[in-house]
């Protein structure tokens, strides 16, 4: 059997997918979205996610999401004295840590029942 037409279809499909990928990357680069993309993906590969957790906690505090702020456990990765540390902690508990230094806005958790 002659499969040349099938092979040409696959190579055309692969070339189209690569061209679309290249166009998307170029659009992201020239519109400035590339920097935002890099900043957002950097958090997945770094050994510390403290800034991202603080940002999330402040968003919950600003939107008055008391349950999330007071009860939702966060996996916090950070370095202290050259050693990598990891905590599973709520935003309310995290705001009292010394390495945060007051960067999380406070929210009253008095009436919240975490179950």
Secondary structure, DSSP 8 states (H G I E B T S, - for coil): ---HHHHHHHHHHHHHHHHHHHHHHHHHHHHTHHHHHHHHHHHHHSS--HHHHHHHHHHHHHTT-HHHHHH--EEEEEEETTEEEEEEE-HHHHTT-TTTTT-S-----TT----
